Amino acid sequence: MFAVIKTGGKQYRVAANDLLKIEKVEASVGDIVEIGHVLAHGEGENVTFGAPFVDGAVVTAEVVEQGKNRTVIAFKKRRRQNSRRKIGHRQLLTTVRISEILLGGAKPTKTAAVKAPKKEAKAEAATEAKAEAAPKKEPKAKAAETAAAPLFKAPKGEPDDLTVIKGIGPVAAKDLAEQGIITFAQLAKLSDKDVAKIDEHMPFSADQIKDWREQAKELAAK
C-alpha cells in the first residue's frame, strides 16, 4: 500500500518503512508523528483520491534525525547602482521513517519510545539548576570567550581587499574578517576541512568557498 501525503508545502509518495526528509517537525528522535494530510492512497491499480484530503486517513512516522539541508545562497545585484545583497539559508529538516498508513480512523499500533518519568525528569532539572546556580564565574567567562571566538586566527599586518575576488562583496568580506580571514594567503591555504567548517558556520556554500580559494591562489602569487 502507498499514500500521497502533504507536509511543509510539498507532496510525497510514501510506503511503509520509507526513509524520508521533510521540513522540520517539532519532535524528538524516537517520537511517532502523525501526518493527517493524505491526498490519496492505494494498492496496485486501486487508488482512492481525497477532496482534497482522504477522510479518516493518517500516516504515522518515526523521527529518525533532526538536521539541516545544505546552504542556499540568494544573491541580488543591481547594475550601476553599487548595490549587492547576499542572503544564505539552511532549511531545517527532519528525517522520518514511515511506520503505518491508517485508514478509516484506525489508531496507530506503534507508539513513541518510553521517556523518563516526570518525577525523575524534574529531579534532573533541579540538579542541573543547582549546578548552574553555583558560583562558576571563571568557567562561564571562558565559555563565553570560546563561543565568541572567530573560526580562524587573523594574521598580523595589513588586510587584503577581499572584494577583488569575484563573488566577494563588502558584506561577505566583513563576515570573513569577523571570522579571522583577512588575506589572500589565508584563503589560498584553506584545507577541505576548513572549507567544511566555513560551510557549516557561515552562509557560504563549499563550492563557493573553493572558487574563492582558487582565485586567492592567483592573487597571493602576485
C-alpha positions in Angstrom: 0.0 0.0 0.0 1.1 3.5 -0.7 -0.1 7.0 0.1 0.5 10.5 -1.1 0.9 13.0 1.7 1.3 16.7 2.0 3.6 18.3 4.6 5.7 21.5 4.6 4.0 22.6 1.4 5.3 19.6 -0.6 3.8 16.3 -1.6 5.5 12.9 -1.2 4.5 9.3 -2.3 5.3 7.0 0.6 5.0 3.4 1.7 5.8 1.6 5.0 9.5 1.7 6.0 10.3 4.5 3.5 13.0 6.9 4.8 12.1 10.5 4.1 13.4 14.0 4.7 10.7 16.6 5.3 10.6 20.1 6.6 11.2 20.4 10.3 8.7 18.7 12.6 8.7 19.6 16.3 9.5 16.2 17.8 12.4 14.3 19.4 14.2 11.4 17.9 12.2 8.2 18.5 8.8 10.0 18.7 5.9 9.0 16.5 4.3 11.8 14.5 1.1 11.8 12.6 0.6 13.3 9.1 -3.1 13.8 8.6 -2.9 15.5 5.1 -3.3 12.3 3.0 -4.2 13.3 -0.6 -4.5 9.7 -1.9 -3.9 6.1 -1.1 -4.0 2.8 -2.9 -2.6 -0.6 -3.6 -1.7 -1.6 -7.2 -4.2 0.0 -9.6 -6.8 0.7 -6.9 -6.4 4.3 -5.9 -8.6 6.5 -3.7 -8.3 10.3 -4.1 -9.4 12.8 -1.5 -11.2 16.1 -1.9 -8.6 17.4 -1.2 -7.8 15.0 1.7 -9.0 11.5 2.4 -11.3 11.4 5.4 -10.0 9.3 8.3 -6.6 8.6 6.6 -3.4 9.2 8.6 0.2 8.3 8.0 2.4 7.8 11.0 6.2 8.1 11.0 9.1 7.7 13.5 11.5 10.6 13.8 15.0 9.3 13.0 17.1 12.5 12.9 16.9 16.3 13.1 19.3 18.2 10.9 19.8 20.9 8.2 19.9 21.0 4.4 22.9 22.4 2.5 23.2 26.2 2.4 21.3 28.0 -0.4 22.7 31.4 -1.4 20.4 34.1 -2.8 22.4 36.9 -4.5 20.9 40.1 -5.9 22.9 42.8 -7.8 21.7 46.0 -9.3 23.8 47.1 -12.2 25.5 50.6 -11.9 23.9 51.1 -8.5 26.7 49.7 -6.4 24.0 47.6 -4.7 24.6 43.9 -3.8 22.7 41.7 -1.4 23.5 38.2 -0.4 21.4 36.0 1.9 22.2 32.5 3.0 19.5 30.0 4.1 19.8 26.4 5.5 16.4 24.7 5.7 15.8 22.7 8.9 14.9 19.1 8.0 13.5 16.1 9.9 14.4 12.6 8.7 11.4 10.2 9.4 10.7 6.5 8.7 7.2 5.8 7.6 5.5 3.4 10.1 1.9 2.9 9.0 -0.7 4.0 6.6 -4.0 4.0 8.6 -7.5 4.3 7.0 -11.0 4.8 8.3 -9.9 6.4 11.6 -7.8 3.4 12.7 -5.4 4.1 15.6 -1.6 3.6 15.3 -0.2 0.4 16.8 3.3 1.8 17.3 3.8 4.5 20.0 6.7 6.8 20.8 9.7 5.5 22.7 9.3 5.4 26.5 10.6 8.5 28.2 11.8 9.1 31.7 9.0 9.6 34.3 8.2 13.2 35.1 9.4 12.9 38.7 12.9 11.8 37.5 12.9 14.5 34.8 12.0 17.1 37.5 14.8 15.8 39.8 17.3 16.0 36.9 16.2 19.5 36.1 16.5 20.6 39.7 20.0 19.2 39.9 21.0 21.0 36.7 19.6 24.2 38.0 21.6 23.9 41.3 24.7 23.2 39.3 24.2 26.3 37.2 23.4 28.5 40.2 26.7 27.5 41.9 29.4 30.2 41.6 31.4 29.4 38.4 32.5 32.9 37.2 35.8 31.9 35.6 34.5 28.8 33.7 31.5 30.8 32.4 33.7 33.6 31.2 35.9 31.1 29.4 32.9 29.5 27.8 31.6 32.9 26.6 35.0 33.7 25.1 35.1 30.3 23.4 31.6 30.8 22.0 32.5 34.3 20.6 35.9 33.3 19.3 36.4 33.5 15.5 36.8 30.4 13.4 40.4 31.3 12.4 43.2 33.4 13.8 43.8 36.5 11.8 47.5 37.2 10.8 49.3 40.3 11.8 49.7 43.1 9.2 47.5 44.9 6.8 44.5 43.0 5.4 44.0 42.5 1.7 41.0 43.8 -0.2 39.0 40.6 -0.5 36.4 42.3 -2.6 38.8 41.9 -5.5 37.8 38.3 -5.6 34.8 37.7 -7.8 31.8 36.8 -5.7 33.0 38.5 -2.5 31.2 41.8 -1.8 31.6 44.2 1.1 29.2 42.3 3.3 30.9 38.9 2.6 34.3 40.4 3.2 33.2 41.8 6.5 31.7 38.4 7.5 35.0 36.7 6.6 37.0 39.3 8.5 34.9 38.7 11.6 35.9 35.0 11.4 39.6 35.9 11.1 40.0 35.6 7.3 41.6 38.9 6.0 44.2 38.0 3.4 44.5 36.2 0.0 47.1 33.9 1.5 44.7 32.7 4.1 42.0 31.9 1.6 44.6 30.2 -0.7 45.7 27.9 2.1 42.2 26.8 3.3 42.0 23.0 3.5 38.9 21.0 2.6 38.3 20.6 6.4 38.5 24.4 6.7 36.0 24.8 3.8 33.6 22.4 5.5 33.9 24.4 8.8 33.0 27.6 7.0 30.2 25.9 5.1 28.8 24.8 8.5 29.1 28.1 10.4 28.7 30.8 7.7 26.2 31.4 4.9 28.6 30.4 2.1 28.5 27.1 0.2 31.5 24.8 -0.1 31.6 25.2 -3.9 31.6 29.0 -3.5 34.5 28.9 -1.0 36.5 26.6 -3.2 36.1 29.0 -6.1 37.3 31.9 -3.9 40.3 29.7 -2.8 41.4 29.2 -6.5 41.2 32.9 -7.2 43.1 33.7 -4.0 45.9 31.4 -5.0 46.5 33.5 -8.2 46.3 36.8 -6.3 48.6 35.6 -3.5 51.2 34.5 -6.1 51.5 38.1 -7.5 
